[in-house]
Amino acid sequence: MNVGAKRNRPLVESQMISLADIAFLLIFFFLLTSAFMKDRVKVDLPILPRMLKTSVPHSVTLDKSKQITFDGEVVTGKDDLEGRVKSALSGKTKPEELEIRFKCDKTMQFKDYRPVIEAISSGGGIIAIIHDTPSTVSK
């Protein structure tokens, strides 16, 4: 055997640069997110008493068959509802006077009742969403 001959072995190097980059990115990420979590602002929302009846003069109802009614009268669509809301609220300025009660079936999806909400809002109404209360509420 020839001792002076070079061996044909591949040069093996480990790529530590990318590992260091990843480690610093992780450290930077955790430092940023932990700093944001310390500055959280806690907001206490007001708790209002539940009411079984409201004194809202106007109401919009959307039933299971997607039929819209405004104050008990059938409405043909979004534009018709918006026009009726505008005419009913014309000349009123107080928030209590602009409030419109909206009630829909609980099985409705957002895409079904979104046009109704948009029509009420575009007509100048303030929406009060009504839902059924549990039967355990004492009368």
C-alpha positions in Angstrom: 0.0 0.0 0.0 1.1 3.5 -0.8 1.0 5.6 2.3 1.5 8.9 0.6 -1.5 8.5 -1.8 -4.6 10.6 -1.2 -7.8 8.9 -0.5 -10.8 9.7 -2.5 -13.1 10.4 0.4 -15.8 13.1 0.1 -15.4 16.2 2.2 -18.1 16.2 4.9 -19.3 19.5 6.3 -22.3 20.3 8.4 -24.4 23.3 7.5 -24.8 25.1 10.8 -25.6 28.5 9.4 -29.2 27.6 8.5 -29.7 26.0 12.0 -28.6 29.2 13.6 -30.9 31.3 11.5 -33.9 29.1 12.4 -33.0 29.3 16.1 -32.7 33.1 16.1 -36.0 33.4 14.2 -37.8 31.2 16.8 -36.3 33.3 19.6 -37.4 36.5 17.9 -40.9 35.2 17.3 -41.4 34.2 21.0 -40.0 37.5 22.2 -42.4 39.4 20.1 -45.5 37.3 20.9 -44.8 37.3 24.6 -44.5 41.1 24.6 -47.9 41.4 22.9 -49.5 39.1 25.3 -48.5 41.3 28.3 -50.2 44.4 26.9 -53.6 42.9 26.6 -56.5 45.2 27.5 -59.3 43.5 29.4 -62.7 45.0 28.6 -65.6 44.4 30.9 -68.8 44.4 28.8 -71.9 45.7 30.5 -74.4 43.1 31.6 -77.9 44.2 30.7 -81.0 42.6 32.2 -83.0 40.3 29.9 -86.3 41.6 28.8 -89.2 39.5 27.7 -90.9 42.4 25.9 -89.5 45.5 24.1 -91.2 48.7 23.1 -89.8 48.9 19.6 -92.4 50.3 17.2 -91.0 48.4 14.1 -90.1 44.8 13.5 -88.7 42.7 10.7 -89.2 38.9 10.6 -87.5 36.3 8.5 -89.1 32.8 8.7 -87.9 29.4 7.7 -89.3 29.8 4.2 -87.2 33.0 3.8 -90.2 35.2 3.7 -89.5 38.7 5.0 -92.2 40.7 6.8 -92.0 44.4 8.0 -94.5 45.3 10.7 -96.5 42.2 9.8 -96.7 43.0 6.0 -94.9 40.8 3.5 -92.0 42.4 1.8 -90.9 41.4 -1.7 -87.2 41.7 -1.3 -84.2 43.6 0.1 -84.9 46.8 -1.9 -88.5 46.9 -0.9 -87.5 46.4 2.8 -85.0 49.2 2.6 -87.6 51.6 1.1 -90.1 50.7 3.8 -87.5 51.2 6.6 -86.5 54.6 5.1 -90.1 55.8 4.9 -91.0 54.5 8.4 -87.9 56.2 10.0 -88.0 59.5 8.0 -87.8 62.5 10.4 -86.7 60.5 13.4 -83.3 61.2 15.0 -83.2 59.6 18.4 -81.6 56.1 18.6 -84.7 54.8 20.4 -86.9 55.9 17.5 -84.5 54.3 14.9 -84.4 50.9 16.5 -85.9 48.0 14.5 -86.4 44.6 16.0 -85.1 41.8 13.8 -86.1 38.2 14.4 -85.2 35.2 12.3 -85.4 31.4 12.7 -82.4 30.0 14.5 -81.7 27.5 11.7 -81.0 30.3 9.2 -77.5 30.8 8.0 -75.7 34.1 7.8 -75.9 34.2 4.0 -79.7 34.0 4.3 -80.2 36.9 6.7 -77.3 39.1 5.7 -79.4 41.0 3.0 -82.0 41.7 5.6 -79.5 43.2 8.0 -77.9 45.2 5.2 -81.3 46.6 4.1 -82.2 47.6 7.7 -78.9 49.3 8.1 -79.0 51.0 4.7 -82.5 52.3 5.5 -81.2 54.0 8.6 -82.4 51.6 11.2 -80.5 50.4 14.3 -80.9 46.7 14.6 -82.0 45.0 17.8 -81.7 41.3 17.4 -84.3 39.3 19.3 -83.8 35.6 20.2 -86.0 33.2 22.0 -85.2 33.0 25.7 -85.0 29.6 27.4 -88.3 28.3 28.9 -86.8 28.4 32.3 -87.2 32.2 32.5 -89.9 33.0 35.0 -92.7 35.2 33.7 
